[in-house]
Amino acid sequence: MKLFAIDTDNNITAIAAGAEIPEGQERFGNEKDLAKLAANWPGDRLIEVWNSFAGVAPFDELKPVKKFTDRKTAAARIWKALQRLEAPKAANAAPQAADVAPKGKRSRKAATAEPKARTAREGSKKSQVVELLRRPDGATLKDIMDATGWQAHSVRGFISGSVTKKMGLTVESFKKENGDRAYRVAK
């Protein structure tokens, strides 16, 4: 019977039956034992275990995952993959290092800078609205509705979402002398 040991760094080692398990490692011999161990692990640990050997020989065709359906599925998939590891030979055979599931490679891709604020394409309704908002006296809801053909709720949503959040512009709302609500890009 094959036995496996897993350490705190998620390195899984195939061990011979009856061999001593190094201190600080947990042992399992079947899928049920692995599922019992995994019940006490944080959910991310199962993903880390899987991704540590997915795509590395002899697990070349296995793909990394972002999540599992549940712990039972994760344990079953990990157990099935581990069946490829060989346990060391009997005690009278020449000593060999145990097969170890290789630790996954970390991405070497550098973090990207913050995305730049989006700009409006020339001639688009977005650019027309931004031009109206950049006027010193701003633009009323009616001005923007006339220029775009949009309804009032669409104009307010556009100002909140596209102009403020996506383009990163600060839009101030104020009342004109005649009492109409107007909007303009803050300087």
N, CA, C and O of each residue as an XYZ file, in Angstrom:
748
protein
N       0.839     -1.180      0.000
C       0.000      0.000      0.000
C       0.886      1.245      0.000
O       1.862      1.325      0.746
N       0.537      2.206     -0.837
C       1.273      3.463     -0.883
C       0.823      4.360      0.251
O      -0.365      4.429      0.566
N       1.756      5.032      0.852
C       1.456      6.044      1.850
C       2.054      7.353      1.373
O       3.046      7.373      0.646
N       1.438      8.438      1.792
C       1.918      9.760      1.423
C       2.016     10.614      2.673
O       1.264     10.434      3.631
N       2.956     11.547      2.645
C       3.102     12.505      3.740
C       3.097     13.898      3.127
O       3.657     14.116      2.053
N       2.464     14.831      3.814
C       2.432     16.215      3.341
C       2.956     17.100      4.454
O       2.569     16.963      5.614
N       3.854     18.024      4.076
C       4.410     18.933      5.086
C       3.679     20.268      5.041
O       2.743     20.446      4.262
N       4.109     21.195      5.874
C       3.430     22.488      5.966
C       3.617     23.346      4.722
O       2.865     24.297      4.508
N       4.627     23.017      3.888
C       4.843     23.746      2.635
C       4.114     23.091      1.474
O       4.337     23.447      0.317
N       3.232     22.121      1.782
C       2.435     21.402      0.787
C       3.249     20.482     -0.110
O       2.785     20.128     -1.194
N       4.445     20.084      0.304
C       5.222     19.098     -0.435
C       4.691     17.729     -0.068
O       4.630     17.374      1.109
N       4.305     16.957     -1.078
C       3.769     15.622     -0.851
C       4.843     14.618     -1.224
O       5.442     14.703     -2.296
N       5.086     13.656     -0.320
C       6.119     12.652     -0.529
C       5.496     11.271     -0.461
O       4.712     10.987      0.444
N       5.840     10.398     -1.423
C       5.419      9.002     -1.372
C       6.403      8.281     -0.457
O       7.615      8.427     -0.615
N       5.890      7.501      0.503
C       6.764      6.802      1.449
C       6.418      5.321      1.465
O       5.293      4.935      1.147
N       7.387      4.496      1.836
C       7.163      3.059      1.929
C       6.323      2.764      3.165
O       6.411      3.466      4.172
N       5.508      1.717      3.076
C       4.684      1.317      4.220
C       5.606      0.962      5.378
O       6.612      0.282      5.179
N       5.285      1.403      6.554
C       6.087      1.114      7.734
C       7.239      2.068      7.953
O       7.853      2.041      9.020
N       7.558      2.911      6.985
C       8.655      3.874      7.141
C       8.208      4.980      8.088
O       7.019      5.276      8.210
N       9.181      5.582      8.752
C       8.870      6.665      9.670
C       8.509      7.923      8.893
O       9.090      8.218      7.849
N       7.560      8.639      9.414
C       7.148      9.900      8.801
C       7.862     11.012      9.547
O       7.805     11.080     10.774
N       8.536     11.886      8.805
C       9.239     12.996      9.456
C       8.290     13.816     10.324
O       7.095     13.917     10.047
N       8.847     14.389     11.366
C       8.061     15.193     12.291
C       7.471     16.411     11.569
O       8.118     17.014     10.713
N       6.252     16.752     11.924
C       5.610     17.921     11.337
C       4.892     17.634     10.036
O       4.382     18.551      9.393
N       4.846     16.355      9.636
C       4.143     16.004      8.404
C       2.929     15.152      8.741
O       2.929     14.398      9.715
N       1.907     15.284      7.928
C       0.697     14.502      8.111
C       0.699     13.364      7.098
O       1.213     13.514      5.990
N       0.123     12.221      7.482
C       0.174     11.023      6.648
C      -1.237     10.666      6.191
O      -2.211     10.859      6.918
N      -1.323     10.135      4.956
C      -2.581      9.602      4.460
C      -2.278      8.463      3.497
O      -1.266      8.472      2.797
N      -3.183      7.475      3.476
C      -2.954      6.290      2.659
C      -4.047      6.040      1.650
O      -3.929      5.146      0.812
N      -5.114      6.820      1.720
C      -6.179      6.662      0.738
C      -6.933      7.982      0.604
O      -6.672      8.952      1.316
N      -7.856      7.982     -0.313
C      -8.606      9.209     -0.599
C      -9.410      9.665      0.618
O      -9.540     10.864      0.862
N      -9.943      8.722      1.373
C     -10.738      9.050      2.553
C      -9.876      9.745      3.613
O     -10.306     10.721      4.228
N      -8.652      9.233      3.820
C      -7.735      9.859      4.783
C      -7.381     11.279      4.344
O      -7.333     12.196      5.163
N      -7.133     11.451      3.036
C      -6.810     12.777      2.510
C      -7.989     13.727      2.722
O      -7.798     14.888      3.086
N      -9.206     13.234      2.492
C     -10.398     14.068      2.684
C     -10.547     14.473      4.147
O     -10.951     15.600      4.434
N     -10.223     13.562      5.087
C     -10.285     13.895      6.515
C      -9.282     14.983      6.867
O      -9.597     15.913      7.609
N      -8.052     14.860      6.322
C      -7.038     15.899      6.563
C      -7.499     17.235      5.985
O      -7.394     18.279      6.630
N      -8.007     17.181      4.768
C      -8.393     18.404      4.060
C      -9.560     19.113      4.731
O      -9.752     20.314      4.536
N     -10.340     18.384      5.519
C     -11.472     19.007      6.208
C     -11.011     20.085      7.182
O     -11.766     21.009      7.485
N      -9.775     19.975      7.679
C      -9.246     20.942      8.635
C      -8.402     22.033      7.972
O      -7.960     22.966      8.644
N      -8.180     21.925      6.683
C      -7.345     22.891      5.966
C      -8.173     24.066      5.492
O      -9.374     23.937      5.250
N      -7.512     25.239      5.356
C      -8.210     26.349      4.691
C      -8.447     25.974      3.220
O      -7.675     25.204      2.648
N      -9.485     26.499      2.622
C      -9.813     26.165      1.236
C      -8.685     26.440      0.258
O      -8.508     25.705     -0.713
N      -7.921     27.494      0.508
C      -6.834     27.848     -0.410
C      -5.738     26.794     -0.428
O      -5.021     26.670     -1.421
N      -5.597     26.031      0.654
C      -4.499     25.043      0.706
C      -4.718     23.952     -0.331
O      -3.754     23.502     -0.951
N      -5.946     23.516     -0.536
C      -6.213     22.498     -1.558
C      -5.833     23.007     -2.946
O      -5.267     22.270     -3.755
N      -6.145     24.253     -3.208
C      -5.790     24.848     -4.497
C      -4.279     24.925     -4.632
O      -3.739     24.618     -5.695
N      -3.578     25.334     -3.559
C      -2.118     25.413     -3.588
C      -1.497     24.044     -3.819
O      -0.540     23.917     -4.584
N      -2.035     23.012     -3.160
C      -1.512     21.650     -3.338
C      -1.662     21.235     -4.791
O      -0.711     20.749     -5.404
N      -2.853     21.426     -5.342
C      -3.094     21.035     -6.734
C      -2.184     21.811     -7.685
O      -1.535     21.221     -8.549
N      -2.140     23.122     -7.527
C      -1.358     23.951     -8.441
C       0.141     23.738     -8.282
O       0.902     24.074     -9.189
N       0.589     23.185     -7.145
C       2.021     22.967     -6.947
C       2.562     21.874     -7.852
O       3.751     21.870     -8.169
N       1.713     20.949     -8.271
C       2.225     19.924     -9.178
C       1.525     19.888    -10.525
O       1.945     19.132    -11.401
N       0.487     20.666    -10.724
C      -0.196     20.710    -12.020
C       0.736     21.294    -13.076
O       1.306     22.370    -12.894
N       0.879     20.569    -14.180
C       1.693     21.043    -15.294
C       3.161     20.674    -15.204
O       3.924     21.010    -16.109
N       3.591     19.987    -14.133
C       4.984     19.605    -13.950
C       5.075     18.086    -14.082
O       4.173     17.381    -13.631
N       6.145     17.565    -14.690
C       6.296     16.119    -14.887
C       6.228     15.408    -13.555
O       6.823     15.916    -12.604
N       5.582     14.319    -13.403
C       4.808     13.533    -14.369
C       3.353     13.972    -14.492
O       2.507     13.193    -14.931
N       3.059     15.183    -14.116
C       1.686     15.693    -14.132
C       1.502     16.719    -15.258
O       0.789     17.708    -15.088
N       2.137     16.486    -16.390
C       2.184     17.477    -17.466
C       0.822     17.949    -17.956
O       0.649     19.133    -18.242
N      -0.147     17.042    -18.059
C      -1.427     17.429    -18.652
C      -2.387     18.073    -17.655
O      -3.455     18.539    -18.051
N      -2.033     18.107    -16.381
C      -2.904     18.727    -15.385
C      -2.783     20.241    -15.456
O      -1.687     20.781    -15.603
N      -3.904     20.911    -15.353
C      -3.935     22.370    -15.453
C      -4.174     22.988    -14.079
O      -4.916     22.427    -13.272
N      -3.549     24.147    -13.800
C      -3.809     24.844    -12.535
C      -5.277     25.257    -12.446
O      -5.940     25.450    -13.465
N      -5.775     25.389    -11.220
C      -7.166     25.774    -11.002
C      -7.232     27.007    -10.111
O      -6.279     27.320     -9.396
N      -8.361     27.701    -10.159
C      -8.588     28.853     -9.286
C      -9.484     28.475     -8.115
O      -9.426     29.094     -7.053
N     -10.323     27.442     -8.318
C     -11.174     26.965     -7.233
C     -11.656     25.573     -7.575
O     -11.617     25.144     -8.729
N     -12.119     24.867     -6.534
C     -12.732     23.559     -6.695
C     -14.212     23.686     -6.348
O     -14.616     24.605     -5.636
N     -15.007     22.760     -6.856
C     -16.427     22.751     -6.543
C     -16.638     22.589     -5.039
O     -17.431     23.304     -4.427
N     -15.907     21.628     -4.456
C     -15.984     21.396     -3.014
C     -14.747     20.625     -2.569
O     -13.933     20.222     -3.399
N     -14.604     20.419     -1.264
C     -13.427     19.735     -0.712
C     -13.348     18.289     -1.181
O     -12.256     17.786     -1.446
N     -14.481     17.619     -1.287
C     -14.506     16.222     -1.703
C     -13.957     16.083     -3.120
O     -13.160     15.185     -3.393
N     -14.372     16.951     -4.003
C     -13.881     16.935     -5.381
C     -12.382     17.208     -5.404
O     -11.635     16.543     -6.122
N     -11.946     18.183     -4.619
C     -10.519     18.522     -4.571
C      -9.706     17.330     -4.089
O      -8.693     16.985     -4.696
N     -10.136     16.704     -3.011
C      -9.407     15.556     -2.467
C      -9.365     14.418     -3.481
O      -8.331     13.769     -3.638
N     -10.472     14.172     -4.167
C     -10.525     13.097     -5.163
C      -9.557     13.356     -6.314
O      -8.847     12.449     -6.746
N      -9.528     14.576     -6.803
C      -8.630     14.905     -7.921
C      -7.169     14.831     -7.507
O      -6.330     14.333     -8.257
N      -6.865     15.327     -6.312
C      -5.486     15.276     -5.818
C      -5.067     13.817     -5.622
O      -3.968     13.429     -6.018
N      -5.933     13.017     -5.017
C      -5.615     11.606     -4.786
C      -5.353     10.883     -6.106
O      -4.386     10.129     -6.216
N      -6.194     11.104     -7.095
C      -6.017     10.450     -8.397
C      -4.676     10.838     -9.017
O      -3.982      9.989     -9.577
N      -4.315     12.101     -8.920
C      -3.035     12.554     -9.482
C      -1.854     11.941     -8.732
O      -0.838     11.610     -9.344
N      -1.976     11.790     -7.423
C      -0.874     11.270     -6.611
C      -0.581      9.800     -6.887
O       0.491      9.311     -6.531
N      -1.492      9.104     -7.500
C      -1.270      7.687     -7.789
C      -0.106      7.483     -8.762
O       0.371      6.359     -8.924
N       0.342      8.526     -9.393
C       1.486      8.439    -10.312
C       2.822      8.402     -9.586
O       3.831      7.976    -10.148
N       2.824      8.849     -8.338
C       4.076      8.829     -7.574
C       4.370      7.407     -7.124
O       3.458      6.675     -6.740
N       5.619      7.018     -7.167
C       6.040      5.691     -6.738
C       6.575      5.744     -5.326
O       7.312      6.664     -4.970
N       6.207      4.756     -4.511
C       6.779      4.649     -3.170
C       8.167      4.040     -3.296
O       8.412      3.281     -4.234
N       9.090      4.349     -2.378
C      10.416      3.758     -2.443
C      10.358      2.243     -2.280
O       9.387      1.707     -1.747
N      11.393      1.561     -2.738
C      11.481      0.101     -2.688
C      11.600     -0.382     -1.247
O      11.704      0.426     -0.324
N      11.586     -1.683     -1.058
C      11.663     -2.292      0.275
C      12.947     -1.894      0.985
O      13.860     -1.342      0.372
N      13.012     -2.179      2.290
C      14.134     -1.749      3.123
C      15.465     -2.341      2.670
O      16.502     -1.705      2.859
N      15.472     -3.543      2.076
C      16.736     -4.143      1.658
C      17.228     -3.635      0.309
O      18.337     -3.967     -0.110
N      16.422     -2.838     -0.371
C      16.843     -2.265     -1.652
C      17.747     -1.070     -1.388
O      17.796     -0.534     -0.281
N      18.461     -0.668     -2.436
C      19.359      0.486     -2.306
C      18.532      1.713     -1.943
O      17.471      1.933     -2.527
N      19.003      2.521     -0.981
C      18.226      3.695     -0.581
C      18.137      4.707     -1.712
O      19.116      4.983     -2.405
N      16.963      5.240     -1.877
C      16.729      6.264     -2.891
C      15.884      7.351     -2.267
O      15.155      7.125     -1.301
N      15.998      8.514     -2.830
C      15.156      9.611     -2.353
C      13.720      9.323     -2.768
O      13.475      8.801     -3.856
N      12.794      9.655     -1.920
C      11.389      9.434     -2.225
C      10.944     10.394     -3.320
O      11.460     11.504     -3.447
N       9.973      9.939     -4.106
C       9.394     10.833     -5.114
C       8.647     11.931     -4.393
O       7.928     11.672     -3.428
N       8.810     13.126     -4.845
C       8.141     14.266     -4.232
C       7.416     15.018     -5.321
O       7.970     15.253     -6.395
N       6.192     15.394     -5.056
C       5.467     16.227     -6.004
C       6.182     17.565     -6.051
O       6.332     18.216     -5.018
N       6.629     17.992     -7.237
C       7.405     19.231     -7.322
C       6.576     20.444     -6.913
O       5.365     20.506     -7.127
N       7.261     21.379     -6.330
C       6.608     22.615     -5.916
C       6.365     23.463     -7.167
O       7.216     23.524     -8.054
N       5.240     24.093     -7.233
C       4.882     24.887     -8.406
C       5.774     26.099     -8.576
O       6.351     26.617     -7.620
N       5.867     26.527     -9.800
C       6.662     27.720    -10.102
C       5.788     28.940     -9.923
O       4.608     28.930    -10.272
N       6.364     29.976     -9.384
C       5.629     31.226     -9.223
C       5.797     32.070    -10.474
O       6.798     31.980    -11.185
N       4.821     32.864    -10.713
C       4.867     33.737    -11.874
C       6.006     34.743    -11.732
O       6.208     35.321    -10.664
N       6.722     34.938    -12.782
C       7.807     35.914    -12.785
C       7.371     37.220    -13.438
O       8.173     38.135    -13.626
N       6.115     37.287    -13.772
C       5.587     38.474    -14.429
C       5.494     39.611    -13.415
O       4.916     39.454    -12.339
N       6.055     40.725    -13.764
C       6.044     41.885    -12.866
C       4.640     42.482    -12.810
O       3.867     42.394    -13.763
N       4.343     43.077    -11.689
C       3.046     43.732    -11.541
C       2.975     44.909    -12.502
O       3.954     45.626    -12.711
N       1.803     45.089    -13.075
C       1.641     46.200    -14.016
C       1.265     47.460    -13.252
O       0.721     47.405    -12.149
N       1.562     48.574    -13.857
C       1.220     49.860    -13.246
C      -0.292     50.015    -13.271
O      -0.985     49.297    -13.992
N      -0.798     50.949    -12.488
C      -2.235     51.183    -12.476
C      -2.707     51.540    -13.871
O      -2.016     52.256    -14.595
N      -3.875     51.051    -14.257
C      -4.367     51.361    -15.592
C      -4.631     52.858    -15.734
O      -5.062     53.526    -14.794
N      -4.365     53.353    -16.916
C      -4.596     54.774    -17.186
C      -6.086     55.020    -17.325
O      -6.844     54.131    -17.712
N      -6.491     56.224    -17.009
C      -7.896     56.586    -17.142
C      -8.291     56.507    -18.607
O      -7.523     56.882    -19.493
N      -9.480     56.024    -18.847
C      -9.954     55.899    -20.225
C     -10.251     57.272    -20.801
O     -10.592     58.208    -20.077
N     -10.117     57.375    -22.089
C     -10.446     58.629    -22.754
C     -11.587     58.374    -23.724
O     -11.849     57.236    -24.114
N     -12.249     59.434    -24.100
C     -13.378     59.317    -25.009
C     -12.890     59.354    -26.450
O     -12.008     60.138    -26.799
N     -13.473     58.500    -27.280
C     -13.151     58.479    -28.705
C     -13.763     59.716    -29.355
O     -14.906     60.075    -29.073
N     -13.002     60.356    -30.215
C     -13.436     61.604    -30.848
C     -14.733     61.389    -31.634
O     -14.857     60.440    -32.408
N     -15.708     62.306    -31.414
C     -16.978     62.242    -32.127
C     -18.018     61.356    -31.449
O     -19.164     61.307    -31.896
N     -17.647     60.664    -30.393
C     -18.596     59.781    -29.709
C     -19.489     60.600    -28.770
O     -19.202     61.759    -28.468
N     -20.562     59.978    -28.325
C     -21.447     60.646    -27.373
C     -20.703     60.919    -26.072
O     -20.935     61.928    -25.406
N     -19.814     60.010    -25.728
C     -19.017     60.191    -24.513
C     -18.194     61.473    -24.608
O     -18.147     62.256    -23.660
N     -17.547     61.685    -25.752
C     -16.730     62.894    -25.905
C     -17.609     64.144    -25.934
O     -17.200     65.197    -25.443
N     -18.819     64.038    -26.508
C     -19.730     65.181    -26.521
C     -20.136     65.567    -25.103
O     -20.162     66.749    -24.759
N     -20.455     64.562    -24.277
C     -20.857     64.830    -22.897
C     -19.697     65.437    -22.119
O     -19.889     66.387    -21.360
N     -18.495     64.895    -22.302
C     -17.329     65.418    -21.582
C     -17.064     66.866    -21.988
O     -16.711     67.690    -21.145
N     -17.232     67.182    -23.279
C     -17.057     68.577    -23.730
C     -18.076     69.497    -23.046
O     -17.735     70.596    -22.608
N     -19.329     69.036    -22.958
C     -20.353     69.845    -22.299
C     -20.011     70.049    -20.821
O     -20.205     71.136    -20.278
N     -19.501     68.994    -20.177
C     -19.169     69.089    -18.755
C     -17.942     69.954    -18.495
O     -17.771     70.473    -17.392
N     -17.096     70.113    -19.496
C     -15.882     70.931    -19.325
C     -16.149     72.432    -19.511
O     -15.272     73.249    -19.231
N     -17.332     72.796    -19.972
C     -17.650     74.221    -20.102
C     -17.618     74.863    -18.726
O     -17.926     74.200    -17.736
N     -17.248     76.158    -18.636
C     -17.163     76.824    -17.330
C     -18.477     76.797    -16.555
O     -18.476     76.653    -15.333
N     -19.606     76.938    -17.269
C     -20.892     76.919    -16.573
C     -21.505     75.519    -16.539
O     -22.634     75.352    -16.077
N     -20.770     74.506    -17.026
C     -21.221     73.126    -16.991
C     -22.356     72.869    -17.956
O     -22.535     73.600    -18.931
N     -23.120     71.831    -17.683
C     -24.241     71.457    -18.540
C     -25.368     70.940    -17.663
O     -25.142     70.233    -16.681
N     -26.583     71.306    -18.038
C     -27.739     70.815    -17.292
C     -28.089     69.419    -17.796
O     -27.607     68.976    -18.838
N     -28.919     68.754    -17.048
C     -29.395     67.435    -17.428
C     -30.085     67.517    -18.795
O     -29.907     66.643    -19.643
N     -30.876     68.582    -18.996
C     -31.589     68.765    -20.267
C     -30.617     68.974    -21.425
O     -30.846     68.453    -22.517
N     -29.518     69.737    -21.207
C     -28.515     69.951    -22.265
C     -27.928     68.618    -22.721
O     -27.786     68.363    -23.917
N     -27.592     67.782    -21.755
C     -26.965     66.490    -22.079
C     -27.985     65.561    -22.740
O     -27.644     64.828    -23.669
N     -29.243     65.591    -22.262
C     -30.283     64.756    -22.862
C     -30.534     65.160    -24.311
O     -30.731     64.297    -25.166
N     -30.529     66.465    -24.598
C     -30.744     66.946    -25.965
C     -29.582     66.547    -26.874
O     -29.795     66.177    -28.028
N     -28.352     66.621    -26.355
C     -27.180     66.316    -27.170
C     -27.062     64.820    -27.476
O     -26.553     64.443    -28.533
N     -27.525     63.969    -26.563
C     -27.326     62.528    -26.733
C     -28.575     61.758    -27.105
O     -28.494     60.690    -27.710
N     -29.738     62.297    -26.743
C     -30.979     61.561    -26.973
C     -31.255     60.556    -25.859
O     -32.134     59.706    -26.000
N     -30.524     60.641    -24.768
C     -30.689     59.722    -23.645
C     -31.768     60.216    -22.700
O     -32.152     61.386    -22.721
N     -32.250     59.294    -21.867
C     -33.193     59.653    -20.818
C     -32.402     60.132    -19.598
O     -31.196     59.908    -19.501
N     -33.094     60.791    -18.678
C     -32.442     61.404    -17.517
C     -31.674     60.383    -16.681
O     -30.546     60.650    -16.267
N     -32.272     59.215    -16.428
C     -31.588     58.225    -15.606
C     -30.323     57.701    -16.294
O     -29.353     57.344    -15.626
N     -30.336     57.657    -17.627
C     -29.152     57.204    -18.373
C     -28.027     58.228    -18.267
O     -26.859     57.861    -18.134
N     -28.377     59.499    -18.326
C     -27.379     60.569    -18.210
C     -26.725     60.523    -16.831
O     -25.501     60.586    -16.718
N     -27.550     60.411    -15.776
C     -26.999     60.370    -14.416
C     -26.114     59.138    -14.222
O     -25.050     59.229    -13.609
N     -26.543     58.009    -14.732
C     -25.739     56.784    -14.641
C     -24.443     56.909    -15.396
O     -23.404     56.439    -14.931
N     -24.486     57.542    -16.571
C     -23.283     57.741    -17.376
C     -22.288     58.641    -16.647
O     -21.090     58.359    -16.626
N     -22.781     59.714    -16.057
C     -21.898     60.637    -15.319
C     -21.260     59.905    -14.141
O     -20.063     60.045    -13.890
N     -22.057     59.134    -13.429
C     -21.547     58.416    -12.269
C     -20.567     57.316    -12.662
O     -19.490     57.206    -12.077
N     -20.931     56.507    -13.643
C     -20.115     55.351    -14.017
C     -18.970     55.673    -14.944
O     -17.806     55.514    -14.576
N     -19.286     56.125    -16.148
C     -18.244     56.321    -17.157
C     -17.351     57.517    -16.878
O     -16.127     57.410    -16.950
N     -17.948     58.646    -16.563
C     -17.148     59.864    -16.397
C     -16.389     59.845    -15.074
O     -15.181     60.081    -15.039
N     -17.107     59.562    -13.986
C     -16.481     59.627    -12.665
C     -15.598     58.421    -12.381
O     -14.427     58.580    -12.034
N     -16.140     57.221    -12.523
C     -15.406     56.022    -12.131
C     -14.409     55.560    -13.191
O     -13.248     55.304    -12.870
N     -14.833     55.449    -14.431
C     -13.960     54.904    -15.460
C     -12.926     55.911    -15.964
O     -11.760     55.566    -16.154
N     -13.355     57.154    -16.178
C     -12.416     58.153    -16.692
C     -11.647     58.829    -15.571
O     -10.622     59.465    -15.816
N     -12.134     58.696    -14.339
C     -11.433     59.268    -13.190
C     -11.578     60.771    -13.048
O     -10.785     61.407    -12.354
N     -12.582     61.348    -13.695
C     -12.792     62.799    -13.591
C     -13.687     63.104    -12.385
O     -14.562     62.311    -12.040
N     -13.466     64.238    -11.761
C     -14.309     64.659    -10.648
C     -15.394     65.565    -11.202
O     -15.111     66.615    -11.779
N     -16.635     65.147    -11.022
C     -17.766     65.925    -11.534
C     -18.480     66.538    -10.337
O     -18.835     65.848     -9.381
N     -18.682     67.850    -10.413
C     -19.410     68.518     -9.337
C     -20.810     68.865     -9.818
O     -21.031     69.207    -10.979
N     -21.735     68.765     -8.892
C     -23.126     69.063     -9.172
C     -23.477     70.363     -8.442
O     -23.118     70.541     -7.278
N     -24.173     71.262     -9.123
C     -24.542     72.537     -8.496
C     -25.840     73.031     -9.120
O     -26.264     72.554    -10.173
N     -26.460     73.993     -8.450
C     -27.692     74.581     -8.978
C     -27.366     75.934     -9.581
O     -26.648     76.743     -8.992
N     -27.903     76.161    -10.760
C     -27.740     77.461    -11.415
C     -28.684     78.467    -10.766
O     -29.521     78.107     -9.938
N     -28.536     79.765    -11.164
C     -29.385     80.807    -10.580
C     -30.858     80.570    -10.847
O     -31.705     80.924    -10.026
N     -31.176     79.968    -12.000
C     -32.583     79.722    -12.319
C     -33.127     78.466    -11.618
O     -34.298     78.126    -11.785
N     -32.277     77.772    -10.828
C     -32.726     76.612    -10.062
C     -32.488     75.278    -10.736
O     -32.758     74.233    -10.144
N     -31.981     75.287    -11.984
C     -31.715     74.023    -12.681
C     -30.429     73.389    -12.144
O     -29.457     74.084    -11.847
N     -30.441     72.059    -12.025
C     -29.258     71.323    -11.614
C     -28.304     71.234    -12.795
O     -28.724     70.927    -13.911
N     -27.017     71.501    -12.556
C     -26.000     71.431    -13.609
C     -24.806     70.630    -13.106
O     -24.589     70.489    -11.903
N     -24.053     70.122    -14.040
C     -22.864     69.311    -13.740
C     -21.685     69.865    -14.505
O     -21.829     70.336    -15.633
N     -20.508     69.808    -13.882
C     -19.297     70.214    -14.596
C     -18.098     69.445    -14.017
O     -18.108     68.975    -12.879
N     -17.072     69.347    -14.862
C     -15.833     68.691    -14.433
C     -15.082     69.698    -13.553
O     -14.847     70.839    -13.951
N     -14.716     69.252    -12.360
C     -13.991     70.128    -11.436
C     -12.580     70.348    -11.944
O     -11.962     69.447    -12.510
N     -12.082     71.541    -11.738
C     -10.725     71.889    -12.199
C      -9.711     71.453    -11.204
O      -8.515     71.656    -11.413
